Amino acid sequence: RSCTDCASKPVGHQEPCLMPDLSHVPQHDDRSVRGMPQGSDELEWSIAFDVAVLILGTFLWYLMKSFGLGPPLTLCGQKDSQGSSRRALMQSTAVRNYVCFLQHCRDMFMVLTVVSAVAVTPKWGFGVIALGWCTGDVSTTTHLDKDTAGLTILCCETLLRGCIALGFVERLQNSIKRPLLRRQEEELKCIEKTVWFSGLPVYDRETGLPWEYCDRDMDCVAQDLEEAIRKTLAEVGESDAKELRVQLAPVVDQWYNVSMNLRNAKELVEAYEALRRFHDDRLDTEPGILNQLKHRILADWYGLRHWKLNHEVAFLQDKLHRIVYGQKRISGSAFVTFGNSMQRNYFLKNKPRCWQGRNHAYFSFGRRPFSSVTLACTRAPHPSDVNWMNLHVTQTERTLRFICPTLLLFIVMVLLVTSVTICAKLKDVLEAAKRSMHQHAPNGGLLESVSMHLLEGRNAELLAHHLPAVILVAINSLLLPECIAQISILAKTHRHSTQEVMQMHLNFAFLVLNGMILPFLGLKTIPRLLEAVRGVPLTEWSQHVAQQFQGLLQPPDATSSDPVTGTDDPPGIFMLRYILNCACLTNTNSLLQLPQLVCRAFARRTARTARESVEAESVWVFSFGYWYAFTMSIFTIGLCVSSAIPSILPCAALFFFIQHRVDRYNFSHRIYGHGPDIEGDGLLATRVLHNMRCVIAAWWCLMGFSFLFWANHSLDHKESLWCVKAISGLLVVSSCALVVWSGYAHQSFLHDNQFEEVRMDERGLSKRGGEFRNFFTNIDSVLRYASCASSPRSSRGGYGVIATSLDRFDTVTTQDGSPGSMLSDGTPCLSWDARSVVLEPNSDCGRCI
């Protein structure tokens, strides 16, 4: 009989209860009995919240678009005089490569989802691939220590999906090609004939004082370098060097800053003078003492600002005059344009080997030993890719500027603002808030009552499980990229593309650290991390890491908590929430463009000059380095956790699908500007391909060692697991070989690109004339149809990408919208002269003062 039957008897007539008292028995969570990891119920609430935010954001975007409240849509479906629609989609090589990368990642995760569903559904059910729907189980590693067939399936499935991912990487490499630019033949020919000479002596080695030159002395330095080059060409039979042009790069950072300040000060003087006259005129037209007093105060204020700015303009004019006509320093770089490409190739012919670690050739001239100079020679980049204000910064200074703030950012990320610290204190904060609400709610109003209701019962637990992933997305999307952008600016790189590469590497490292490594270790506080480091001997760290990875795959017991990590939920569930938040919240923000709209409204409100009004209407430049790193972090998490939680594959496919649609829309409607075309040499694309291969190799290596650990320590039937051990060993060996080959191909491409133009389709496993060319071509055809990429392949490579005429960032746009490469006098607009590139576009930067 039940205890309720005993309680229903009258007092004094109750029979002794035969049911045992279970109050002292620990209550196990029902989810651990079903093999379902803790946090799955909260995961359903997280999914509902993310989908609701995405739907609400899309509806709000539609309303803003209908009422004209969003960003201005330019070049969206414009029509020419004949009425035919023209779409300007891909405006630079960087945009085209980035959109192509998103498209291939979307297709890859769709195919991997199908493959994983076919492999794991017969064994574990449909729920493991569908976020626990129907079965409620999202993990394939429940009781894996007693399931030999399940472990064998996971080994084979991991190897197969890794090979498919490598096929998509090769497919992406074949699609990333340099565009065929129209009306740019003169610029391309000019780049092919130019060499960047660096290493000119700029200071005395004994005293350390920099040498200063007047304009005549700088011309003499350029003439000496030109004579040495002509003499070298004459020795090899190239006597026809009439079109040789040497452009010496001076130090222009102070010159540029002073000229910009002078330009802004003059514009403000004109603006304050106009405002003062406006309020003076209103004194006689508007009646009323208060209105006249207001206009008198404003007129006096603008008059005072006008007087102060006039003194500042006079000071800046005098300073600029001394800079222009005074002594100058050279940056140590010179750009030499030859008459033809054969003359240029002579100075780049002594190319070192890739393994030597030197990415430049040498050019020596002068009489030994007192007047001999050796310069480094590389291909000249596009002038807009050169950061002219930083050419004088040495390699040692750039290294120190990069290392010091990076270490500081690492300490801040680990100790203060990562979600690891937030998760440890979130429950305590909610409990304190609940107690405070209980004390003040009876005397409070509606807000206190609603807050107390949200913190009661199940709501507080849902907030504790969902808020850490949301806070992590906010940190990785707002705080981290801004800090890294300032570090890249502080490093003072010589090229803008190098600055973007630096941002990509730093963002990728910190995003993987915050979103995967720290949640993977499950460390809640830094003292527990130090305790774990001190408590585990160095010889047992491999076993400790394997056990930590096993903790990711197998849900912990509901009645216990690791004394070192203090975790309650599997880290894989946290990563799943993180990807869903990125797919819904981050893309909703990118679609609405609320930060850009707010900043634009504020800039319009505070604009005082005509230039500031024009700049207020300009769009933000897209940060390719950060967004490559952000999407690569999702790629990393999606692959590395997919063996334990296959449901993360459709979530990653959803992320790349939405990200591709949103970014493609923003680029095609010019909501973002692409800025300088930093992908002219493929510096970002080749690093992205290398990172993708390394992620696949790390996933293989991690899973291989984990499978070997389980086969040797956790399973009973070790003699029947020869297949698992063989595949695990193959995974480890293949990962090592893949890293070595990808590293060599990556460094070889970057090394050869310093001396000659390199095409990506001529490198890699599927290169032209290679042994695997036909094999990867057949696989590519199968994958193209499997991923529903029905659009035909364009003549320039790429699938599903509209092959339009690509405009360069530095071209002149005519009235009909076509790009032009010539100025009005017929001379090319391409020059490596620092004065003309940096200073002459501004009225007060030259000598016209």
N, C-alpha and C positions, 0 to 999 in steps of 0.2 A: 504493500500500500504506500501511497505517497504521503509526504509530510502534510499536505493540505487536508487529507482525510483525517489525520490525527488532530489537526488544529480545529476541525469542525465539531468535535465532540464537546459536550458541556464540560465546564470546569469541574474537576473531581471525578469525572468518568472517562478521562483520556487513557487510552491504552499505551503502553510503552512503545515508542517509535522504533521500528526495526531498521530504518534507513540510516546508513552511516553518515557521520558528520564529515562533509567534504570541504569545510571552510578553510582547513589548514593545508589542503592540497593545492599546489600551484596550478593555476588555470592556463592551459596551453592555448595558443591562438589557433583557431580552426584553419587558418590559411596555411600554417606549417604542416598540418595533417594532410591537406590536399596538395601539398607541394607547390603552393602558390606563395611567392615572396611577399614579405610584408610591404605595405605601401601600395598594393594593387588597387584597393578600394579608393585610396587617395588619388591614384593615377587616373581613375575614371573621372573624378572631379576635376583634375588638372586638364584632361582632354576636353571636357565640356567647357571649361573656362577659356581655353585657348581657341577653340572653334568659335565660341561666342564673340570673343574679341576680334577674330578675323572677319566674321560676318558683319559685325557692327562697324568695323573699320572700312570694309568694302562699301557698305551702304552709305557711310558718311562721305567716302571719297566720291561716290556717284552724285550725292547731293552737292558737294563742293564743285564738282565738275559741271553740273547742270546750271548752277547759279553763278558760275564764274568766280568762285572764291579760292580756287586752288592756284598753283603756279601757272604762269602764262605758258600756253602750249604753242610753240613755234615750229614751223616747218612740219606740221602734222597734216599730211594729206593735201599739200598745196597742189594747185593746178597751174599749168602753164597756159600760154595763149591758145593752144590747140584744145584745151580742156582735158588733157590726159593727166592722170594723177602721178605725182612724183613723190617718192618716199626717200627721205634722207635718213637712213638707219645707222650705218656704220661710218662714222666720221673719222676714225683713226684706226691704226693697226691695233692699239691697245684695247679699244672698245670691241673690235671684232674678235680678238683672241679671248677676251674675258667672256663674252657672250657664248662663244664656241665652247669654252671650258664648262660653263654652267650647263649647256645643253648635253654635253657628253657625260657629265656626272649624273644628270637626271636620267639619261638613258641607261647608264650603268647600274644605278641602284634599282631601276625598274626591272632590269633583267635579273639582277641578283635576288630580288624579291621573289620572282617567279621560280628561279632555281632553288632557292632555299625552301620555298613552299612545297615544291615537288619532293625535296629530300627529307624534310622533317615532318610533314603532315601525316604520312602513314604511321609514323612511330609515336609522335607526341600530340597529334591532333591539330586542328585548324587554329586553335586559340593561340599557339605560340607565335604565329605569324600575323595574327589579327588583334594584338594588344589584349590577349586574354578573353576575347569574346567567346561565348558559349561555354568553353571549358574553364575559364578563369585562371589558366596557367600560362605564364609568359616565358618561362625558362625551360631550356632543353637539358639542363644539367641537374635536374632533380633526381636524387638517388643514382647518380651516374657511376658511383663506385661499385654498384651491383649490376650494372647494365653493360655487358660487353658489346652487344649489338649497337646500342646507342652511341658508345664511344667510337666504334668503327665508322658509323654513319657521319659523325661530326668530323672525323679525320678526313674522310674522302670528300665531304662537302666543303671543308675549308680549303683543301687543295684545288678543287674544281673552281670555286668562286674566286680564288686568287688568280688563277689562270685567266678567267674571264675578265677580271679587273685589269690585268696586264694587257689583254687584247684591247680594251677600251683606251688604255693609256697610249698604245701605239696608234690607235685610230685617231686620238686627239692630236698626236704629234704630226700625223699626215695632214690633218686639217688646218694646223697652224702654219700658215705660209705668209710670206711678205706680199703685200698687195701690189697689183699692177696699177700704179698711179698714172693718171693722165695729166698732161700739161706740166709735168714735173721732170722732163728729160734734162733740162739745163741744170736743175738743182742736183739731180742724181749724178750727172757727169762731173759736177763741181766737187761733190763729196768723194767720188772715186779718184779724184786727182789731188787730194789734200792729205797731208801727214801732220800729226800732232807731235811736235818736238817738245819734250819736257826735260827739266834738269839743268836749265841755264843757271850759272852761278849768280846769286842775288845778294850775298853778303861776304864779308871778309872772314875767313876761317879762324884767324888768330884773335881779332878784336870782337868778332860777332856783330859788328855794325853793318846794317844794310847799305848797299850802294844806292845813291840817288843820282838821277840823270835829268838833264833838261831835254827839251824836245829834239834838239840837234844831236845830243849824245845818243838818244834812243834810236834816232835814224841811223846813226853810225853803227850801232850794234846790229840793227837789222841788215845794213849793207854788208857788214863783215860776215854774217851768217849766210847771206845770199851769195857772196863771192865764194865762200867755202863750198856751198852746194853746187854752184856752177863749175867750180874746179873739179869736184868729184864726178860730175856728169860728163865733163870733157874728157876725163881719163878713161871712161868706158865708151866713148864714141858718141855721146849724146850732147853734141855741141849746140843744137837748136833748143835753147832755153829762154826764148824771148818772153814767153808768157809767165815766167816764174814770178811769183809774188809772195813776199814774206810779211807776215802780220804779227808783230810783237805785242803780247798782251800785258799791259801795265796793271798795277794794283789800282782798282777803281772802287773799292768798297766805300771809302770815305767820300770820294768824289760823288758817287751815286747818292749816298745818304744826304749830303749837303744840298745837292741839286733838287732832290725830292722835297726836302724841307722848305727850300726856297720857293719851289713851285706851289706847294700847299699854302705857304704864308701869303704869297701874292694873291692867290685865289680868295683866301679869307679876308684880305684887305679889301678887295673889291666887293665881297659879300657884305661885310660890316658897313662899308660906306653906303651901299645901296639901302641897307636896313636903317641906317641913321637918317638918310634923306627921307625914307618912307615915313618914319615916325615924326620927323620935323614937319612934313607936309600935313600929317594928320592933326597937328596941334591947332591949325587954323581952320580945319574943316569940321571936326567933331566937337559938338558942344558938350558942356558938362565939366565940372571941376575934376571929378575922379578920372574921366577919360583923358583929360589934358595932363593930369599928374602922371598917369600911367605912361603916356607917350613921352613925356619929358624924361622920366626915369629911364625908359628903354633907349631913348635917343642918346642920353648921356652915357649909358652903359656901352652901347655900340660905338660911341665916339671914343670912349676910353680904350676899348679893345682895338679900335682902328689905330689909335696913337701908339699903343704898345707894339702892335704888329708891324707898323712902319719902322720902328727901331730894330725889330728883329729881322726884317727884310734887308735893311741896310747892313746889319752885321753879317747875315748870310751871304749877301752879295760880295762883301769884302773877303769873306772866307773862301768863297768859290773862286774869286779872282786870283787869290794866292795859290789855290790848288791848281787852277788851269795853267797859270803862267809860271808856277814855281817848279821846284825839283820833284821828280816822281821816282817811284820804285817799279821795277819790273817783277812780274809774278813768277818768272821762271819758265813760262810756256810761250811757244811760238807756233803759228799755224802757217804752213808753207803749201801753196797751191802750185802744182806743176803744169806743164803744158799738155801732158797726156798721162794716162794711167801707167804706162810702162816706166816712165821716170819715177813715179811714186813707188812702184813695186820694187825698184832697185834698192830703195832704202829700207824696205820691209822683207827683203829676201833672206836675210840671216835670221830666220825664225828659230827660236830655241825649241827644244823638246818640251812636251807637256809636263813631264816628270821633273824638269829642272826648276819649276816654280817661278819662272820669269816670263812675264806676258808682254815683253817689248823687245825690240831690236835696238842696236846701238849704232850711233853715228859719231865718229871722232874726227876732229879737225884741229888745226893749229900746229905749232912747232913745239916738240917736246924739248925739255920737260916743263918750261915755264908757261907756255901759252897753249897747252893742249886741253881740249874740252871734249867730254863725252856726253852725248845727249841720248835720251830714250825716245824711240820712235814707235808710234802706234797709228792705226787708222783714225782719222778725224771724225768725231761724231757730228751730228747736225748742230748748227750754232745754237739753236734754242734748247738743246740738251745740255749745253755747257753752262755751269753756274759761274759766271764771270766774277762775281764778288768773292769767291772762295779759292781762286786759283793759286793764291799766294800762301795758303795754309799748308803746312808740311804734313807728312804722313804721321809723325810722332804726335803732333798736336791733335790731329783728327782722331787718332787712337785713344788718347787720353780723354778727349771730349766725348767719345762714345762709351768708354768703359765705365767711367765714374758715375754718370747718371743712370746707366743701365743697372749697375749694382744697387744703387739706391732704390730704383723702381722695383727690383726683385725683392728687396727687404720689405718695402711697403706692401707689395702684393701678397707676400706670404704671411706677414705678421699682422697686418691691419685690416685690409679691405677685401680679402678673398672670402668666398662663401664658407670656407672651412671654419674661420673664426666666427662668422655670423651664425652658422648652424649650431655651434656649441652654446651660444647665448640666447638663441631665439626663444626657446621654451621658457627660460627664466624670465625673459622680458615679457612674454605673454602672461605668465603667472603673476608677475608684479603688476601688470596693467589690469588684470582681472581683480586683484585685491583692491587696487585703487578705485576701480569702478564700483565695487561693492560698497566701498566707504562713501563715495560721493554721489552715486546714482540716485539714491532716494531724495536728495536735495537738489539734484541737477535737472536738466531739461531733456529735450528729445534726443539731442546728440549723445548725451551720456547713456541714455537708455538703449539706444541703438547699438552703441559701442559695446555695452555690457552683454547685449544679446549676441553679438558676433563672437564674443570671447567665451561664450558658454558652451559646454558640452563638446559636440563633434566639430563645431566651427573652429575652435582653437586648434584642434589637431590638424584640421585641413590646412589652416594657415601655416602651421609649423612645418608641414610637409611641402607646401607649394611655394611659399615665399622665398626659400633659399635659391631655387632655380631661377625665379624671376629676378631676384637681386643680382645673381651671377650674370644674367643676360644684360642687366643694366650696367654693371661694372665693365663687362667686356665690350659693350657697345658705346658707352659714353666716356667713362674715365680712362680706360686703358688706351684707346687709340689717340686721345688727345695728348696723353703723357708721352707716348712713343713718337708722335708727330713733332713734339718739341725737342725730343732727344735727336731725331734725325736732322732737325734744323740746327741744333747746337753742334752737331758733328761736323758741319761745314764741308760737305762732300763737293767734289769737283764737277759732278754731273747730276742732273735732276733724276735720271734713271737710277743711279746708285742710291739716291735718297729714298726712292720708292722701294728698291730692293731691300734696303735696311729696314724700312717700316714693315715690309712683308715678313722678313725673318724674325724680327722682334715680336710682332703681333702673333705670329704663328706659334712661337715658343711659349709666350705667356698665355695664349688662349688654350693650348693643349695642357699647360701646367694647371690652369684654373679649372678647366672644364673636364679634364680626364685624369691626370696623374694624381692630384690631391684627392679627388673623390674616389679614385681607384684604391688608394692606400687607406681611405676611410678615416683619416686623421682629423680629429675635431679641434684639438688645441696644439699649440707649439710645444708646451711642456710635455705632453704625451708623445709627441714626435721625438723629442730629445730623450725621453725615457725609453722609447722603443729602440733608438740608436744605441744607447748605453747598455740596454739589456740583452741585445743580440750580438754574439761574437761575430767577428768578421768572417770566420770560416763557415758560419751557418747562415749567411745572408742569402745565398741562393735558395736554400730550403724555405727561409722566411718569406722571400718574394713569391715563391710558388704557392705557399699557403695563403698569402694575401690575394693572389689571383684566384685561388680556389674559393676564397671568401666572396669574390665578385660573382662567381658563377653559381655557387650554391647559397641559397637563402639561409641566414643565420637562424638559430633557435630562438623562438619568441620569448623564452624564459631566461635567456642569458644575454650578456653583453660583453664584448671583448674588453678586458681591462686596459688594453693598450689603446685601441682605437675608439672604444665607446660607441660603436655604430649600432643602430637599430634596424636600418633598412639596407638592402643590397645597393652598392654604388651604381649598379647598372640601371636601377629604377630612376635614380637621380639623373643619370646621363640621358635616359629616355625623356624625362621631363624637360631637360635642358634643350634637346633638339626640337621638341614640340614647341617650346616657348620661342626658340629662334625662328621656327617656320611661321608662326602666327604673329607674335608680337613684333619681332624685328622687321618683318616684311610689311606689316601693317603700318609701322612708322615710316618705312621707305616709300610706301604708296601715298600716304597722306602728306608727307613732307612738312610736318608741323614745325620742327626746328627751323627749317629754311624760311618758312612763311613768317614765323615770329621775328627772326633776325632781319628779314627783308622789311617788314613793317616798322621795326625799330629804326633801321637805317633810313627809311623814307622820312620818318618823323624827325630825325636828328640831322638830316642833310642840310648843309648850309651853302654849298657851292654847286655849280652845275656838274662838276666832276663827281662829287659825292652822290648827286641824284642819279647819275648814270650808273655808278658802281652799285647803288642800292638795288637797281633792277637786274644786275648781272646774277647768273646762276652760280651755284657752288661747283667747284671742280671735283670730279669724282676721284676718290682716293683708291687707286687700284691696288696699292700695296696692302692696305688694311683689308679690303674686301676679298682679295685673293687669300689672305691669311685666315679670315673668318670662315670662308667656305671650305678651305682646306682643313680647318679644325673640325668642322662637321663631317667631312670626308673621313678624317682619322677616327673620330669617335664612332661613326657609323660602321666602319669596317672592324675595328678592334673589339667592339662589344657584340657584333652580330652573331658570333658563334655561341654566345651564352644566351642572348636575348634576340632572336630573329625578328621580333617586332620592330626593332630599331631600323631595319632596312626600309620598310614602307614609310617610316617617319622621315628618314633621310631623303628618300625619293620625293616625298611631299615638300620638304624644304627646298630642294633644288628645283622642283617644278615651279613653286611660287616665286622663288628668287629669280629664276630665269624670266618669268613673265613680267615681274615688276621691274627688274633692271632693264629689260629690253624695251619696255614701255617708256621708262624714264629717259633712256638714250634716244629713242626714236622721236620723242617729243621735246627733246632738248631741255628736260627738267634738270639734268646734270650736264655740266661741261666736261669735255674729256681732257682739256688742258694740253700741254706739250705732248707730242707723240713719243712717249718714252719707249715704245716697243719697236722702234725702227730696226734694232739689232736683235730683238727677241730675248732680251736679258731677263724679263720676267717669266716668259713662257717656258724657257728651258729650265729655270729653277723650279717652276711649278711641276713640270714633268718629273724632275729628279725627286722632288718631295713626295709625289704620288707613289713612285716606285719604292722609296724608302719606307713609306707608311705600309705598303703591302708586305715588304720584307720584314718589318718589325712585327706586324700581325702574324705572319707565318712563324717567325722565330718564337714569339710569345706563346702561341698555341702549340707549337711543336714541343717546347719544353714542358708545358702544362700537361699535354697528353702523355709524355714520357713519365712525368712525375706520378700521374694517376695510375698508369700501367704498372709501375714498379712499386708503389707504396699503398695504393688504395684498393686495388682489385684483388679478388681471391684467385681467379683462374689466370695466372700470369703466363702459363704455357700456351694458352690459346690466343694470345694477343700479339703474335709475331707480326700480323698485318698492321696493327696500330703502331707498333714500334718502328716498323719499316717506313710507314707514311710519316710518322713524326720525325724520324731522322731525315727523310727527304725534305720535309718542310724547313728544318733548321739549315741543312746544307744549301737548299735553294735560296733561302733568305740571304745567307752570306754571299753566295755567288751573285745574286741580284744587286746587293748593295755595292759590291766591288765593280761590277760592270756598269751600273748606273752612275757611280761616282766618276769612273774613267770617262764615260761618254759625256757627262756634264762638264767636267773640267776641260776635256778636249774641245768641246764646242766653244766654251768661253775663251779658251786660249787661242784657238784658230780665228775667232771672231775679231781679235785685236789686229789681225794682219790681213784678213781677206773676208769677203762676204760669204757666209755659210748658210746653206739652206737646210731646214730641219728635215725635209723629206729625204735628204741624202744621208741622214744619220739614223741610228736606232736599229732595232731588229728587222724592221720592215723597210729598210732603205732600198733605193733603186739598185738593182743588180745583186742584192743580197740573197743568201740561201733561203731565208724565210719570207721572201717577198710574196710568192704565190700563196704560201700558207696563210699569211696574215690578210691577204686580199680576199681569200675565200671566207675566212672567219669574219672579216669586216662586212662582207655582204650578208652573212647570216645574222650578225648582230644588228645591222641596219634594219633589216626587215623585222627582227624580233623586237626591236625598240620602237617600231612604228614610225621610223623616220622615212616617210614616204616621199619627201621632196627629193628631187634629183640632185646629184652632186654637181656643184658648179665647177666651172673650168679652173677656178682658183683653189679648189679644195674646200672641204667643209660640207657638212650635211645639214640641210634645213636652214642654212644661213643665206640671206639674200645677198647676192654678189652685185652690189651697186658700185658706182664709181666713188672712190674714197677721196675725201678732201684732206689736205694736209692742214695742220694747225696753223702754219705760218703763211699760208697763201693769201693772196688778195682776192676778195670776193667781189665780183662784178655785180651790176644791177640785176642781171637775169639769174643770179644765184650760182653761176659757174665759177670755179676757182681759177685764179690767175696766178702766174708765177713770175710775171714781169712787172716792173714799175713803169711809170708813165713815159720815162725816157728810153725804155727798151733795155735797160741794164738789169741783170738778175738781182733779185732781192735777197740773195744768200751771201753772207759775209761773215768772216771770223774776226773782224776788227771789233775789239771791245768797245771802242768809242761809238761806233755806228750802231752796234747791237743794243748796248745798254743805255747810252747817254743821248744820242741824237734824237730819238723819238720824243724826248722832252725838251721843251723850248729853252729851258735854262740849264741844260746839261752840257752844251757845247761852248763855243767861244763867242757866241753872239750876246755878250753882256756889256 
